[in-house]
Amino acid sequence: MRPFAYVAPDSLAAAIDALRDAVPGTKVLAGGTTLYDLMKLGVETPPAVIDVHRLPELNTIEAGPDELVFGAGARMADLAAHPVVRDQYPALAESLWRAASQQLRNMATVGGNLLQRTRCGYFRGGPEFPCNKREPGSGCAALGGHDRTHALLGTSGTCIATYPGDWAVALLAFDAVVDVAGPRGERTVPLDELHVEPGDDPTREHTLAADELIVRIRVPVTPAGRGSVYLKIRDRESYAFALASAAAAVTLADGVVGDCRIALGGVATRPWRAGAAERALRGAPLTPENARHAGEIAFAGARPGTHNGFRVELGIRTVADAVRMAGERATR
């Protein structure tokens, strides 16, 4: 690990001042569960780190009548165990419980989790592997390489790295927004506008400026919350990333779908909202055939590579199962 400067501001205002004065390449440190790993691997080499994990303004959890408000510094484990989140928005709680290990969930923050970087082995493997995300213009070793866990949706000719997170997928299904702050003030970003597909510039993963940080996450209250599920399929039951996952939420009346939300994880270059699949289910009976059809629609644009084609069918079944499970919860 290379030497770096360390700054620990004692307030959000001081953190923003530090960001304003920061040298290029400075990184914000929250839980550190991703940044430290990447620094040890030499993938991230920040000249300075601004530590915000002790800031009280970022550590709040509020469940109001109109929206849930989560400070970006709240720990994943604390939020997953919150009674309102656990009982009324099970998909949100499950997306946190099924991520990483308990030790990491005790450290990792919900704001930092949104910005975690890909687990692509070529990205993390060092300079012997060409990676446009790490070194622009060097190529993508995953294209034509070992792509079993790489993305099926949102890929480009320069990058097929999968977005690894679970939490952002569940938030996307509930139309969450994030409030970000920087020297130019505070602004609100819909979650579906936070992450970007690689296109021709895989180094650009989100729409935050270098001197901005996430302050809070806000989730509108919805009746679909209670009838929700986060289903994650992986090689082993714990401490593994998704081969396919789906956050699904529905409301039902006499077996007919009213509201419907579906977001996909583990299969795309960013958290992926399956809007066409949602529209196909709204107003339709929630039957196994219709749930399966929604999954097929969700993966209609999939572009499998050499070794990951099996995950198209896996993803279709994951969506179908998640929708049916959400429907069961909606009728309890």
C-alpha positions as CSV (number, residue, x, y, z in Angstrom):
1,M,0.0,0.0,0.0
2,R,1.3,3.4,-0.9
3,P,1.6,6.3,1.6
4,F,-1.4,8.7,1.7
5,A,-2.6,11.7,3.7
6,Y,-5.4,11.1,6.2
7,V,-8.0,13.7,7.2
8,A,-10.8,13.1,9.8
9,P,-13.2,16.0,9.8
10,D,-15.5,16.4,12.9
11,S,-18.6,17.7,11.0
12,L,-20.3,17.4,7.6
13,A,-19.4,21.0,6.9
14,A,-15.7,20.3,7.7
15,A,-15.9,17.3,5.4
16,I,-17.2,19.4,2.6
17,D,-14.5,21.9,3.2
18,A,-11.9,19.1,3.0
19,L,-13.4,17.9,-0.3
20,R,-13.3,21.4,-1.7
21,D,-9.6,21.7,-0.9
22,A,-8.7,18.1,-1.8
23,V,-6.0,17.2,-4.3
24,P,-7.2,15.2,-7.3
25,G,-7.7,11.6,-6.6
26,T,-8.7,12.0,-3.0
27,K,-11.2,9.4,-1.8
28,V,-13.9,9.4,0.9
29,L,-13.6,6.7,3.5
30,A,-16.8,5.4,5.2
31,G,-16.7,1.8,6.4
32,G,-13.6,1.1,4.4
33,T,-14.7,-2.4,3.5
34,T,-14.2,-1.8,-0.3
35,L,-11.6,1.1,-0.4
36,Y,-9.0,-0.7,1.8
37,D,-9.2,-3.8,-0.3
38,L,-8.7,-1.9,-3.5
39,M,-5.8,0.1,-2.0
40,K,-4.1,-3.1,-0.9
41,L,-4.5,-4.5,-4.4
42,G,-3.1,-1.3,-5.9
43,V,-6.3,-0.6,-7.9
44,E,-7.0,2.5,-5.9
45,T,-4.0,4.7,-5.1
46,P,-5.5,7.9,-3.5
47,P,-3.0,10.6,-2.4
48,A,-5.4,11.4,0.5
49,V,-8.3,9.9,2.3
50,I,-11.1,11.9,4.0
51,D,-12.6,9.8,6.8
52,V,-16.3,10.5,7.4
53,H,-17.4,7.4,9.3
54,R,-17.7,9.2,12.7
55,L,-19.9,12.1,11.5
56,P,-23.2,12.1,13.5
57,E,-25.1,13.8,10.7
58,L,-24.6,10.7,8.6
59,N,-25.6,8.1,11.1
60,T,-29.4,8.6,11.4
61,I,-32.3,6.2,10.6
62,E,-35.8,7.7,10.5
63,A,-39.1,6.0,9.6
64,G,-41.6,8.8,8.9
65,P,-45.1,8.6,7.5
66,D,-44.1,9.6,4.0
67,E,-40.6,8.3,3.6
68,L,-37.8,6.3,5.1
69,V,-34.6,8.4,5.6
70,F,-31.3,6.6,6.0
71,G,-28.1,8.5,6.8
72,A,-25.3,7.4,4.4
73,G,-23.2,6.5,7.4
74,A,-25.7,4.1,8.9
75,R,-24.3,0.6,9.2
76,M,-25.8,-2.1,7.0
77,A,-26.4,-4.4,10.0
78,D,-28.2,-1.7,12.0
79,L,-30.5,-0.9,9.1
80,A,-31.3,-4.5,8.3
81,A,-32.3,-5.1,11.9
82,H,-34.5,-1.9,12.2
83,P,-38.1,-3.1,13.0
84,V,-39.8,-0.9,10.4
85,V,-37.5,-1.9,7.6
86,R,-37.5,-5.6,8.6
87,D,-41.3,-5.8,8.9
88,Q,-42.7,-3.4,6.3
89,Y,-40.0,-3.5,3.7
90,P,-38.5,-7.0,3.8
91,A,-36.8,-6.6,0.4
92,L,-34.7,-3.8,1.8
93,A,-33.7,-5.8,4.9
94,E,-33.0,-9.0,2.9
95,S,-30.8,-7.2,0.5
96,L,-28.6,-6.1,3.4
97,W,-28.7,-9.4,5.3
98,R,-27.7,-11.3,2.2
99,A,-24.7,-9.2,1.5
100,A,-21.2,-10.0,2.6
101,S,-20.5,-11.4,6.1
102,Q,-21.8,-10.3,9.5
103,Q,-18.4,-8.7,10.2
104,L,-18.5,-6.6,7.1
105,R,-22.1,-5.7,7.6
106,N,-21.2,-4.4,11.1
107,M,-18.6,-2.0,9.4
108,A,-20.0,-1.2,6.0
109,T,-22.2,1.9,5.5
110,V,-25.3,2.0,3.4
111,G,-24.0,5.1,1.5
112,G,-20.6,3.5,0.7
113,N,-22.3,0.3,-0.3
114,L,-24.0,2.1,-3.2
115,L,-20.6,3.0,-4.7
116,Q,-18.8,-0.2,-4.3
117,R,-16.7,-1.2,-7.3
118,T,-17.0,-4.3,-9.4
119,R,-15.7,-7.7,-8.3
120,C,-14.4,-8.5,-11.8
121,G,-11.3,-10.6,-11.4
122,Y,-9.5,-8.8,-14.2
123,F,-10.2,-5.4,-12.7
124,R,-8.8,-6.5,-9.4
125,G,-6.2,-8.9,-10.8
126,G,-3.4,-6.4,-11.5
127,P,-1.6,-4.8,-14.4
128,E,-1.0,-8.2,-16.2
129,F,-4.7,-8.1,-17.2
130,P,-5.9,-5.4,-19.5
131,C,-8.9,-3.5,-18.1
132,N,-10.4,-0.4,-19.5
133,K,-12.0,0.4,-16.1
134,R,-8.6,0.4,-14.4
135,E,-6.5,1.7,-17.3
136,P,-8.5,3.3,-20.1
137,G,-7.7,2.0,-23.6
138,S,-5.9,-1.1,-22.4
139,G,-8.6,-3.5,-23.4
140,C,-11.0,-5.8,-21.6
141,A,-9.7,-9.2,-20.7
142,A,-13.2,-10.4,-19.8
143,L,-14.3,-10.1,-23.4
144,G,-13.6,-13.6,-24.7
145,G,-12.1,-14.6,-21.3
146,H,-13.6,-16.2,-18.2
147,D,-16.9,-14.4,-18.1
148,R,-19.0,-16.7,-16.0
149,T,-20.0,-14.0,-13.5
150,H,-19.9,-11.0,-15.9
151,A,-22.8,-8.9,-17.0
152,L,-25.6,-9.9,-19.4
153,L,-27.3,-6.5,-19.5
154,G,-25.9,-3.0,-20.1
155,T,-22.6,-4.1,-21.5
156,S,-20.5,-2.4,-24.1
157,G,-17.6,-3.3,-26.3
158,T,-15.2,-1.9,-23.7
159,C,-16.5,-3.4,-20.5
160,I,-18.8,-6.2,-19.2
161,A,-18.1,-5.9,-15.5
162,T,-21.0,-6.7,-13.2
163,Y,-22.2,-4.2,-10.6
164,P,-21.8,-6.3,-7.4
165,G,-24.2,-4.8,-4.9
166,D,-27.6,-5.9,-3.5
167,W,-28.7,-2.9,-1.6
168,A,-28.9,-0.6,-4.6
169,V,-31.0,-3.1,-6.4
170,A,-33.7,-3.2,-3.7
171,L,-33.6,0.6,-3.4
172,L,-34.1,1.0,-7.1
173,A,-37.3,-1.1,-6.9
174,F,-38.7,1.4,-4.4
175,D,-37.8,4.6,-6.4
176,A,-35.3,5.7,-3.8
177,V,-33.3,9.0,-4.1
178,V,-30.0,10.0,-2.7
179,D,-29.1,13.5,-1.3
180,V,-25.5,14.4,-2.1
181,A,-23.5,17.4,-0.8
182,G,-20.4,19.2,-1.9
183,P,-18.9,22.7,-2.1
184,R,-21.6,23.8,-4.5
185,G,-24.4,22.8,-2.2
186,E,-26.8,19.9,-1.9
187,R,-28.7,18.2,-4.7
188,T,-31.0,15.1,-5.0
189,V,-30.3,12.3,-7.4
190,P,-32.8,9.6,-8.2
191,L,-31.2,6.3,-7.7
192,D,-31.9,5.2,-11.3
193,E,-29.7,8.2,-12.3
194,L,-26.8,7.5,-9.9
195,H,-25.1,4.6,-11.7
196,V,-24.2,4.7,-15.4
197,E,-23.5,2.0,-17.9
198,P,-19.8,1.7,-19.1
199,G,-20.4,2.8,-22.7
200,D,-17.0,4.0,-24.1
201,D,-15.8,5.2,-20.7
202,P,-15.9,2.3,-18.1
203,T,-14.0,4.5,-15.6
204,R,-17.2,6.6,-15.1
205,E,-19.4,4.5,-12.8
206,H,-21.7,7.1,-11.3
207,T,-22.8,10.7,-11.6
208,L,-21.3,12.1,-8.5
209,A,-18.6,14.7,-8.8
210,A,-15.2,14.0,-7.3
211,D,-16.0,16.6,-4.5
212,E,-19.4,15.3,-3.6
213,L,-20.5,12.7,-1.1
214,I,-23.8,10.9,-0.3
215,V,-25.5,12.4,2.8
216,R,-28.7,10.4,3.0
217,I,-30.9,7.9,1.2
218,R,-34.7,8.5,1.0
219,V,-37.3,5.9,0.2
220,P,-40.9,6.9,-0.5
221,V,-43.4,5.0,1.7
222,T,-45.5,2.6,-0.4
223,P,-48.1,-0.2,0.2
224,A,-46.0,-2.4,-2.0
225,G,-43.3,-2.5,0.7
226,R,-44.9,-5.2,2.7
227,G,-45.4,-7.5,-0.3
228,S,-41.7,-7.5,-1.3
229,V,-38.8,-9.9,-1.4
230,Y,-35.1,-9.8,-2.3
231,L,-34.1,-13.2,-3.9
232,K,-30.4,-13.8,-4.4
233,I,-29.1,-16.9,-6.2
234,R,-25.4,-17.6,-5.7
235,D,-22.9,-20.4,-5.7
236,R,-23.0,-20.8,-1.9
237,E,-25.5,-19.5,0.6
238,S,-23.3,-17.0,2.4
239,Y,-20.6,-14.5,1.6
240,A,-20.9,-14.8,-2.2
241,F,-22.0,-12.5,-4.9
242,A,-25.1,-13.0,-6.9
243,L,-25.3,-15.0,-10.1
244,A,-28.7,-13.5,-10.4
245,S,-30.9,-11.6,-8.0
246,A,-34.3,-9.8,-8.1
247,A,-36.0,-7.3,-5.8
248,A,-39.8,-7.7,-6.4
249,A,-42.7,-5.8,-4.8
250,V,-46.4,-6.1,-5.6
251,T,-49.8,-5.3,-4.4
252,L,-52.7,-7.6,-5.2
253,A,-56.5,-7.4,-5.3
254,D,-58.4,-10.6,-5.9
255,G,-55.3,-12.1,-7.4
256,V,-54.7,-9.3,-9.9
257,V,-51.5,-7.3,-9.7
258,G,-51.9,-3.6,-9.0
259,D,-48.5,-2.0,-8.3
260,C,-45.5,-4.0,-9.4
261,R,-41.7,-3.2,-9.0
262,I,-38.9,-5.4,-10.3
263,A,-35.2,-4.7,-10.2
264,L,-32.3,-7.0,-11.1
265,G,-28.9,-7.6,-9.6
266,G,-25.9,-9.6,-10.4
267,V,-26.6,-9.6,-14.1
268,A,-26.0,-6.0,-15.3
269,T,-23.3,-3.4,-15.3
270,R,-25.5,-1.3,-13.0
271,P,-28.6,-1.9,-10.8
272,W,-31.2,-2.7,-13.4
273,R,-34.9,-1.8,-13.4
274,A,-37.1,-4.2,-15.4
275,G,-39.8,-1.7,-16.4
276,A,-41.2,-3.6,-19.3
277,A,-41.6,-6.7,-17.1
278,E,-43.4,-4.6,-14.5
279,R,-45.8,-3.2,-17.1
280,A,-46.6,-6.7,-18.3
281,L,-47.7,-7.8,-14.9
282,R,-49.8,-4.8,-13.8
283,G,-53.4,-5.5,-14.3
284,A,-52.8,-9.2,-14.9
285,P,-53.5,-12.2,-12.7
286,L,-50.4,-13.3,-10.7
287,T,-50.1,-16.8,-12.2
288,P,-46.9,-18.9,-12.6
289,E,-47.1,-18.4,-16.4
290,N,-47.4,-14.6,-16.1
291,A,-44.5,-14.5,-13.6
292,R,-42.4,-16.5,-16.0
293,H,-43.3,-14.2,-18.8
294,A,-42.2,-11.2,-16.8
295,G,-38.8,-12.9,-16.3
296,E,-38.5,-13.5,-20.0
297,I,-39.3,-9.9,-20.8
298,A,-36.7,-8.7,-18.2
299,F,-34.0,-10.7,-19.9
300,A,-35.1,-10.1,-23.5
301,G,-32.1,-7.8,-24.1
302,A,-29.5,-10.1,-22.5
303,R,-26.2,-10.5,-24.4
304,P,-24.4,-13.6,-23.0
305,G,-20.7,-14.2,-23.6
306,T,-18.8,-17.5,-23.7
307,H,-19.5,-18.9,-20.2
308,N,-22.4,-17.0,-18.7
309,G,-25.3,-18.0,-21.0
310,F,-26.8,-20.3,-18.3
311,R,-27.5,-17.2,-16.3
312,V,-30.2,-16.0,-18.7
313,E,-32.5,-18.9,-17.8
314,L,-31.4,-18.6,-14.1
315,G,-32.3,-14.9,-14.2
316,I,-35.7,-15.6,-15.7
317,R,-36.5,-18.1,-13.0
318,T,-35.2,-15.8,-10.3
319,V,-37.6,-13.0,-11.4
320,A,-40.5,-15.5,-11.6
321,D,-39.8,-16.9,-8.2
322,A,-39.3,-13.4,-6.6
323,V,-42.6,-12.1,-8.1
324,R,-44.5,-15.2,-6.8
325,M,-42.9,-14.9,-3.3
326,A,-43.7,-11.2,-3.2
327,G,-47.3,-12.0,-4.1
328,E,-47.5,-14.5,-1.2
329,R,-46.3,-11.8,1.2
330,A,-48.8,-9.3,-0.2
331,T,-51.7,-11.5,0.8
332,R,-50.7,-12.2,4.4
